[in-house]
């Protein structure tokens, strides 16, 4: 299970809902479990810096793709993610949050979707 993650959705021009959704960071354990259960000591819950993508056209968000097990940003939770359409059709900003020691992280990351077009089925036309 995961908590404290950030989620951002991208809707194509004129669409009433997002077709592509990204999940960034948060707290979670390894391996990914199929049901909620007590976390064994060898798999502690920790801050994450990974990036996941889901698309409505790919199983109606039932299948998620891990785009990066470790993102360019440090592991964190409680961060903010916001769509930035003036920077590009699939651009977003990711900022702030708290690291694994509950210290505030004061940085800003920009993502424009250039590495996710095939895995995420993003079409920037």
N, C-alpha and C positions, 0 to 999 in steps of 0.2 A: 504494500500500500504506500501511497505517497500523500504528503500534505505540505502546505506552505509553498506550493508551486505557483508559477505564473502561467496564464493562458491568454493567447491572443488569436483572434479569428480574422481571416481575410475573405471578404465577399467580392465577387466580380462586379464590375460596373452594372448597376441596375438590379442586382440580385437582392432579395429581401433578407438573406441569411448567409452566413459564412460557408464557403465550400472547403476551405483549408484552415486547419487549426494547429497551432504550435503549443507545446507544453515545455516549459523551461524550468530547470532547477527544482528546488524544494527539498524536503527530507524524504528519504526512502531507504530500504534495505536491499540487499542482494542475497540470493536470487529473487527475481520477481515471483511472488507466490500467487497461487490460483485462488486462495481463500484467506481470509483474515485469521491469523493465528499468532501465538506468542513468538516473538523473534528470538531465535537461538543466539547465544552469545557470540558465536563465530560469524554472524551476519548482523552487525549492529546497524541501527538506523543512523544515517549520517547525511550531511548536506550533499547535494548533488549539483553537477554542472552540465548535465546532459540536455539534449534537445530532441524532442519527439514530435512527429508530425502525423496528423490524421486528415483524411480527405473524404468528403461526402460521396464522391464517385467511386471510392475504393471501399466497398462494404459498408457504406453509410456510417463511417467512423467506428466500425467494429474491428478494424485492423489498424494498428499504429506502427510506424516505422521509426526506429531510432536513427536519427540523422547524424548524431555525434554522441559517443559515450562520454566525452569530455568536451565541453564547449570552450570557446576562447575566453569566457568569463570564469572567474573563480566560483567554487561551489558556494551556494547560498540558498536561502529561503526568504519568503516574505518580500520579494523584489517586485518591482512594477514593470509591466510590459504594456506598450501602447502602440497602436497602429500609427504609421507616419506616412500617409498617402502622398504628401508633397515631396517625399524623398524617393518615391517609386511605387509601382502598383502593389508590391508585396513587401514593403519596407516596414520595419518596426524598431522601436527603441526599448532597451532593457536596462534598468537602472536600479541602484540601491539594493536594499535587502540586508540580511544578516548572515555572517559566516557561521561555521560550525561551533565557534566559541561565543556566539551571540554578540559579536562586534559588528557595528554598522559598516557596510561596504559603500564607499562613496565613489562610484564610477558609473560610466555610461557606455553602453554598447549599441551599435547600429547593425541591423541585419537587413539585407535587401533581397534575400531569397535566391541568390545566384547559385548556391550549391545544392538546392533542394528541388530543382525543377522536375527531374525525372522521378525521384523517390516519392515526392509529395504530389505529383500530378498538378503542379502549379503551372498555369498558362498565363503568361504576362501580356498577351495580345490586347 
